[in-house]
Structures are given as structure tokens and as C-alpha cells.
Amino acid sequence: MGNEPVRVILVDDHNIVRRGLAALLQVEGNYTIVAEAENGEEAIRCADEVAADVMILDLSMPRLNGLEATRRLKKRHPQLKLLLLSMYDDEEFVIQSLQAGASGYILKHSMEDELFLALQAVLLDQQFISSSIRLPTADHLGVMLITAVADKLTSREREVLQLIAEGHTTAELAALMSISPHTASRHRANLMQKLEAHTQAGLVRTAIEQGLVVLKKPPQ
């Protein structure tokens, strides 16, 4: 990449987090912010419109979360390095993120200490995971990645599942996704069948347990 600054897109639904990231990158000096976004859909538009080397994006965003945004971005822009920021140290989220195509996964409370280590790693085509996160052995991790439940779901179904977990009704799903209520109901039924859930509460519980949706943590 020579002496050219690394082009970065920042994605987080909280402006204060984006400002904090921008301040860290500015101090280091070898990075330039080419775009910012507040959610996954905006992130995809930014990547389509602006050339970038790395995108730093929040895992927990409404409607199109960081996981699903990562899946779609990796298909559209395979050379773009994706670094996920998260409050969660759960094994399921880390595994889902790696499977989705993320190059790195760092915890927000470790951001100041690990951000540049992570950026250096992903720019060298290496993976980076926060040092405080404990993962299974490499063999076990590989099996889990291959057999992840997310493989059963289409991109559209994962988007519907996120909205259901956020508490949206069928009518709201239809309006948000520009589909008919009948289609929204069919997506919901397919999800319940694929995840072997008999109630909506069971569907949401399974989705959370298996890291298929990302919800904001309540205040401590």
C-alpha cells in the first residue's frame, strides 16, 4: 500500500463511538476516514460508492446488524477488510463473525489497546480476535464454522429474524422490508421450521442462543 494512508469507513449507530474511533485514527496519522455510516444498510451503500481498505463496524445495530452487513459486504466487496467491534465476548458471535467474512473481532472495552494491532493484522490478511476472548481449539472451531446454523438461512431470512427479535410485528416487518404481509408471514413460518421453534418466544430465544441475531445489551 506504500505511503498512502489506509482508507477507513466507520460504521456505528452511536455518533460518540464514531468520534472516538476517528480521534484514535487521527492521532496515529496513517489512516484517513473516507465515509461514515449509522447502520448496516448505509455501510453497504458507502462501500458501493467509496473506495476503502478497511471497514470498522459495530456488531449491534438495528435492523441490519453487523453480522448480516458483513455477509453482504463480503460478497459485494471481497477485498474490503471487515473489523467488527462488539460488547459481546460470546463464542457464538465470534464464530458467526468469522464465518460471515470478518477479518477481526475486537471488544469495545479493548478498543484503545487493540485497535491498531487489529488493523495491522487484517491489512496483512491475518485474523485478529481480542486477546481476552477464549475460543475452542482450531479443529473444533473449524467444525463449528462449517456446521453453523446460519447456513440454513437465506440472507432475507436473517434480516427477518433480526427484526422479529427486535419486537416488530408482521405488519411492521412488511412495511420495513417493502414486502407483503403474506410474504412476511411466510418468512416467519420458514424460520420457525428451520430453527425448530414452536412459538415466537422460542424462535427468538434460539436465535439469541445461537448468535443469529444481535440485540443491544441493557444498561448495567
Backbone torsions as a table, in degrees:
resi	resn	phi	psi	omega
1	MET	NA	-6.0	176.1
2	GLY	64.2	-143.7	-179.4
3	ASN	-94.1	3.4	179.6
4	GLU	-67.9	139.8	176.9
5	PRO	-65.9	151.0	177.8
6	VAL	-74.7	128.1	-177.5
7	ARG	-88.6	124.8	-171.5
8	VAL	-124.4	138.1	169.2
9	ILE	-109.0	130.0	179.2
10	LEU	-103.8	132.2	-178.8
11	VAL	-134.3	113.9	175.5
12	ASP	-161.3	141.6	-178.1
13	ASP	-78.7	-2.1	176.0
14	HIS	-111.2	119.3	-178.5
15	ASN	-59.6	-34.7	-177.5
16	ILE	-64.4	-34.0	177.4
17	VAL	-69.3	-42.9	178.3
18	ARG	-62.5	-38.3	179.0
19	ARG	-66.4	-39.0	178.3
20	GLY	-64.4	-43.5	177.1
21	LEU	-62.9	-43.2	-179.7
22	ALA	-60.6	-40.1	180.0
23	ALA	-64.6	-43.0	178.5
24	LEU	-62.0	-44.9	-178.3
25	LEU	-66.5	-36.6	-179.8
26	GLN	-66.1	-39.5	179.4
27	VAL	-62.7	-42.5	-178.2
28	GLU	-65.8	-42.1	170.1
29	GLY	95.7	-19.7	-176.3
30	ASN	-98.3	16.8	-177.6
31	TYR	-128.2	144.1	175.4
32	THR	-128.5	132.8	-179.5
33	ILE	-86.7	117.5	-175.9
34	VAL	-98.7	-16.3	178.8
35	ALA	-166.8	158.1	174.4
36	GLU	-134.0	151.7	179.0
37	ALA	-144.9	157.4	-177.8
38	GLU	-103.9	-12.8	-178.4
39	ASN	-154.7	176.0	-175.9
40	GLY	-63.3	-38.5	-179.3
41	GLU	-65.7	-42.3	176.8
42	GLU	-64.7	-36.1	179.7
43	ALA	-60.2	-43.3	179.7
44	ILE	-65.0	-40.8	178.3
45	ARG	-62.8	-42.3	179.3
46	CYS	-60.8	-45.2	-179.5
47	ALA	-63.6	-32.8	178.6
48	ASP	-70.1	-30.7	-171.0
49	GLU	-101.1	-23.8	-172.8
50	VAL	-127.5	133.0	176.8
51	ALA	-72.6	130.0	-179.4
52	ALA	-144.7	157.9	177.2
53	ASP	-97.6	-37.2	-175.7
54	VAL	-138.3	141.9	169.3
55	MET	-119.1	127.8	174.7
56	ILE	-103.7	116.1	-174.5
57	LEU	-133.8	147.9	-179.7
58	ASP	-73.9	140.6	175.9
59	LEU	-71.5	-39.8	-172.3
60	SER	-99.6	95.6	175.4
61	MET	-133.8	145.8	-178.1
62	PRO	-66.6	154.9	178.9
63	ARG	62.7	-79.0	-179.7
64	LEU	-103.2	97.6	-174.7
65	ASN	-73.8	175.5	-176.5
66	GLY	-62.5	-32.2	178.8
67	LEU	-63.9	-51.6	-177.4
68	GLU	-69.3	-37.1	176.0
69	ALA	-60.4	-40.6	179.1
70	THR	-62.0	-45.0	179.1
71	ARG	-57.3	-46.4	-176.4
72	ARG	-71.5	-39.7	179.6
73	LEU	-63.5	-39.6	-177.7
74	LYS	-65.7	-33.3	177.6
75	LYS	-71.6	-39.4	-175.9
76	ARG	-82.5	-33.3	-175.1
77	HIS	-136.7	72.9	-173.6
78	PRO	-60.9	-23.4	-178.7
79	GLN	-83.9	-14.0	-178.9
80	LEU	-73.0	127.3	178.3
81	LYS	-82.4	133.2	-175.8
82	LEU	-117.4	119.8	-178.5
83	LEU	-117.0	115.1	-176.2
84	LEU	-91.7	134.2	173.3
85	LEU	-102.7	137.3	-175.2
86	SER	-150.0	152.4	169.7
87	MET	-89.0	-10.7	-171.4
88	TYR	-98.9	131.0	173.5
89	ASP	-104.8	16.8	-179.7
90	ASP	-66.2	135.3	179.0
91	GLU	-54.9	-40.1	-175.8
92	GLU	-60.8	-42.0	-178.4
93	PHE	-69.0	-38.1	178.4
94	VAL	-63.0	-46.5	-178.7
95	ILE	-63.5	-45.4	178.6
96	GLN	-60.8	-38.2	-178.7
97	SER	-66.3	-44.1	178.5
98	LEU	-64.3	-41.9	179.5
99	GLN	-65.1	-36.0	-179.2
100	ALA	-67.7	-21.2	179.0
101	GLY	120.5	6.2	178.5
102	ALA	-67.9	143.2	176.1
103	SER	-91.1	-20.4	-178.4
104	GLY	-152.1	157.4	-178.7
105	TYR	-143.7	111.5	-179.8
106	ILE	-125.6	145.9	179.6
107	LEU	-81.0	142.1	-175.8
108	LYS	-61.7	-34.8	-178.5
109	HIS	-72.6	-11.5	177.7
110	SER	-103.7	6.9	-170.5
111	MET	-56.7	-46.1	-177.2
112	GLU	-63.8	-37.7	-177.1
113	ASP	-80.8	-30.4	-168.7
114	GLU	-116.0	-8.4	-174.5
115	LEU	-56.9	-49.2	-175.5
116	PHE	-75.0	-30.0	172.3
117	LEU	-62.1	-42.6	180.0
118	ALA	-65.9	-44.7	-179.8
119	LEU	-62.0	-44.3	178.9
120	GLN	-60.6	-41.4	-178.9
121	ALA	-64.8	-51.2	-174.7
122	VAL	-67.1	-30.6	177.8
123	LEU	-70.1	-19.2	175.7
124	LEU	-97.4	16.8	179.7
125	ASP	63.5	31.1	176.1
126	GLN	-110.5	158.2	175.0
127	GLN	-89.3	149.9	175.0
128	PHE	-135.6	129.9	176.0
129	ILE	-129.7	135.4	-178.7
130	SER	-47.6	137.9	-173.0
131	SER	-63.7	-23.7	-178.0
132	SER	-82.8	-5.9	-179.2
133	ILE	-90.4	126.8	177.9
134	ARG	-101.0	125.5	-180.0
135	LEU	-113.3	163.9	175.9
136	PRO	-64.0	173.6	174.6
137	THR	-61.1	161.0	-176.3
138	ALA	-58.3	-42.0	-179.1
139	ASP	-63.6	-45.7	-179.8
140	HIS	-64.3	-40.8	-179.8
141	LEU	-62.0	-41.3	179.5
142	GLY	-60.8	-42.6	178.4
143	VAL	-62.9	-43.1	-178.7
144	MET	-64.8	-38.1	179.0
145	LEU	-64.4	-41.8	-177.7
146	ILE	-67.6	-37.2	-172.9
147	THR	-100.8	14.5	-177.3
148	ALA	-57.7	142.0	-177.7
149	VAL	-63.2	-29.0	-178.3
150	ALA	-56.9	-25.1	179.6
151	ASP	-63.8	-23.2	-179.7
152	LYS	-74.3	-20.3	-170.6
153	LEU	-102.9	145.0	173.3
154	THR	-79.4	165.8	178.3
155	SER	-58.5	-40.9	-179.3
156	ARG	-65.5	-40.6	-179.8
157	GLU	-65.7	-37.2	177.6
158	ARG	-65.4	-36.3	177.4
159	GLU	-66.2	-43.4	177.4
160	VAL	-61.8	-43.5	-178.7
161	LEU	-60.5	-41.6	177.5
162	GLN	-61.1	-43.8	-179.3
163	LEU	-66.5	-39.3	176.9
164	ILE	-61.6	-44.5	-179.3
165	ALA	-64.0	-28.0	177.8
166	GLU	-79.2	-5.2	174.3
167	GLY	97.3	12.1	-178.8
168	HIS	-76.3	142.7	177.3
169	THR	-77.9	170.9	178.3
170	THR	-60.4	-41.7	178.8
171	ALA	-62.6	-40.4	179.0
172	GLU	-68.5	-38.4	175.7
173	LEU	-57.3	-48.2	-177.8
174	ALA	-59.6	-44.6	-178.4
175	ALA	-67.3	-43.8	-177.9
176	LEU	-66.2	-33.8	-175.5
177	MET	-101.2	1.7	180.0
178	SER	56.4	46.7	176.6
179	ILE	-128.3	169.4	179.4
180	SER	-78.1	154.8	175.6
181	PRO	-56.9	-34.7	178.5
182	HIS	-62.4	-44.4	178.9
183	THR	-65.0	-39.9	178.3
184	ALA	-62.0	-42.2	178.3
185	SER	-64.2	-37.9	179.5
186	ARG	-66.2	-40.6	176.3
187	HIS	-60.2	-43.5	-179.5
188	ARG	-62.1	-43.7	179.9
189	ALA	-64.2	-41.4	178.6
190	ASN	-63.3	-39.2	179.2
191	LEU	-64.2	-43.2	-179.6
192	MET	-64.0	-36.4	178.6
193	GLN	-69.2	-47.4	-176.6
194	LYS	-66.1	-34.6	-178.7
195	LEU	-97.4	6.4	175.4
196	GLU	54.9	46.2	178.9
197	ALA	-108.1	143.7	-177.9
198	HIS	-105.6	-14.4	178.1
199	THR	-136.6	163.3	177.7
200	GLN	-64.7	-38.3	178.4
201	ALA	-61.1	-41.0	177.6
202	GLY	-65.8	-37.1	178.3
203	LEU	-62.3	-47.9	-179.4
204	VAL	-65.1	-41.8	-179.8
205	ARG	-61.3	-44.8	179.0
206	THR	-63.3	-42.2	-179.6
207	ALA	-61.4	-41.0	179.5
208	ILE	-69.0	-45.8	-177.7
209	GLU	-60.8	-33.5	-176.3
210	GLN	-98.7	9.7	175.0
211	GLY	68.9	28.0	-178.2
212	LEU	-88.2	-18.8	176.2
213	VAL	-130.9	160.7	179.9
214	VAL	-129.7	118.8	179.2
215	LEU	-114.7	151.1	178.5
216	LYS	-63.3	139.4	174.5
217	LYS	-73.2	139.3	176.8
218	PRO	-67.8	155.2	177.7
219	PRO	-56.9	141.4	179.0
220	GLN	-74.3	NA	NA
